Amino acid sequence: MTLSPQEKQTILKSIREIPDFPKAGIIFKDITTLLSDPNALNTLMSHLQARYENYNLDYIAGIDARGFIFGAILADRLGVGFVPVRKKGKLPYTTVAEKYSLEYGFDEVEVHIDAFGEGGCCSSGTPARVLLIDDLIATGGTAKAAANLIDRVGATCVEACFIMELSFLHGKEGINTPIYSVLEID
Ligand code: AMP
């Protein structure tokens, strides 16, 4: 279940760094090069499959937009449902929304009110067990809002998983759910 140093290197090396994108001072972690590298993608997804196989998950919730890719692959591998946590205004049915602050201003994410079943419950009547996933956690604002949404619709966020964590930003500190990051970047 633990990644070997060599496997970590395979994944890390496949992620391209773009300085000053989308603005000066940001080093953008570009996962398109991870997605196009079948060995790196398979190493990553096999690791996540092994980690979450025994979590008794009902759903994977992926954050707009890169979380959709990893989340949907993992959901299919685990045989569970996939739920998109979308940016405001994209989902067609009744939604629940959560605002969060950006460096300048606000953004908002939302899910369908019945995304994890009626009242967030499985057919057995117990709250659905949900894994939240995204490519990267920076300040943690997006992940915190998404985890709150899962709770607000009545489901349980059992863990939030990221391919990368920018640990110097301490983003996981305000999030009230266990966090797992494949790569911690100082
Ligand atoms: P935050 O809410 O600050 O934790 O930001 C996380 C979201 O912004 C994730 O959906 C990431 O995909 C994206 N993001 C933030 N910083 C970066 C970065 N340096 N490289 C790539 N994506 C980033």
Residues whose N, C-alpha, C, O or C-beta is under 5 A from the ligand:
A	BS01	AMP	I27 F28 K29 D64 D134 D135 L136 I137 A138 T139 G140 G141 T142 A143 G171
